[in-house]
Amino acid sequence: MATKERRVNRNSADDARAVIETILPNESERRAVLSLLADLIERANRASVKAWNLTLFSNGIRLNVGQIEVFTLFDFRPVTANFRIDDGLLSAVGREEFRLVGAEIRGPNIYKTAPQVLIAEVPLVGVQRVSGILLSPAFKVVDAAAARRPGRLFWWRSHSPGAIRYLGEFLGRDLPQPSYDVPLEPAASVQIEEVPILDEIPIEDQNVASAAVAGATEPHDAEFRERALVIRYANYLRERGIRAVRYRIELAGGAGDLFCDLWDARRRNLIEAKGEITRDSIRMAIGQLADYGRFLEPDRSAVLLPERPSRDLEDLLTHVEIGMVWETSDGRFEDNSGGRFT
């Protein structure tokens, strides 16, 4: 998939319309999803006028409250509307309703600072059916996130007034804009934002299991081992019905390209592989995941390794809320995240 637009004007209702209606071409599904988003915006504004932000991207939209992404909608296939909900307010009946519409509930303990938060990935056709049981646990997350961080965070400059105006026009509702104790227009005056182009590319399927080539240096050996490890892991996921791809990220302004190792769109997992287990390679993986994550907006990230690392390196990754996946001696894969990457 490649985004069709290089640039998005966050002050433009027309740009918001183009992005959102591309992702949600069916009007009834669009109304169901955006009505829930509008409810979350109104709730967030009542909780704190400066603790929330709606950000338009060239391929999606995201609502932040405090440090939590309470709603995300991106053009990753299949498209799902993703809500953060409170585990304590989701009843057994509610879980069954989510199951019946094909929604996936993930968590708890996904967020270190909010272990009770679940992620509900709801297929578009099922959003209207579960809307009645979704709002109460979603509001609980909004309230808690705003209470924890009631003031503006660094992302206030990415707020998109045009997206709020589009939602209001489409739904016929007078929706609020946040107030950050500074005029919104200067923030939106960085209106024309160059955004990267994301190109989906296949994971190479050729056999590169043997890294020993004449004259190869150690970096080449590690690179071949890493590449072979990615292919084995992708095949392992494929056997479980999970499609994995890579993304080429064409940076704005001609700044070059980035390539992630593996993207699991169904679970929004971003994976960076390393063919050797050293402190330097783990630290490099942390930086790469942070870099790629700016553009792909994963729900979870992990480092893929040929075997389980030392406890100290595992503690390092846990400290920065990054998971691990490693290959076992019998060719399977395990993780330290309750199976979220396997």
Secondary structure as GFF3:
##gff-version 3
##sequence-region A 1 342
A	DSSP	beta_strand	7	9	.	.	.	ID=ss1
A	DSSP	alpha_helix	13	23	.	.	.	ID=ss2
A	DSSP	alpha_helix	27	47	.	.	.	ID=ss3
A	DSSP	beta_strand	52	57	.	.	.	ID=ss4
A	DSSP	beta_strand	60	65	.	.	.	ID=ss5
A	DSSP	beta_strand	68	74	.	.	.	ID=ss6
A	DSSP	beta_strand	80	86	.	.	.	ID=ss7
A	DSSP	three_ten_helix	87	89	.	.	.	ID=ss8
A	DSSP	alpha_helix	92	100	.	.	.	ID=ss9
A	DSSP	beta_strand	104	106	.	.	.	ID=ss10
A	DSSP	beta_strand	117	123	.	.	.	ID=ss11
A	DSSP	three_ten_helix	124	126	.	.	.	ID=ss12
A	DSSP	alpha_helix	127	148	.	.	.	ID=ss13
A	DSSP	three_ten_helix	154	158	.	.	.	ID=ss14
A	DSSP	alpha_helix	161	171	.	.	.	ID=ss15
A	DSSP	alpha_helix	184	188	.	.	.	ID=ss16
A	DSSP	beta_strand	192	194	.	.	.	ID=ss17
A	DSSP	beta_strand	197	201	.	.	.	ID=ss18
A	DSSP	alpha_helix	218	239	.	.	.	ID=ss19
A	DSSP	beta_strand	244	250	.	.	.	ID=ss20
A	DSSP	three_ten_helix	252	254	.	.	.	ID=ss21
A	DSSP	beta_strand	257	259	.	.	.	ID=ss22
A	DSSP	beta_strand	262	264	.	.	.	ID=ss23
A	DSSP	beta_strand	269	273	.	.	.	ID=ss24
A	DSSP	alpha_helix	279	296	.	.	.	ID=ss25
A	DSSP	beta_strand	300	305	.	.	.	ID=ss26
A	DSSP	alpha_helix	311	319	.	.	.	ID=ss27
A	DSSP	beta_strand	323	327	.	.	.	ID=ss28
A	DSSP	beta_strand	333	335	.	.	.	ID=ss29
###
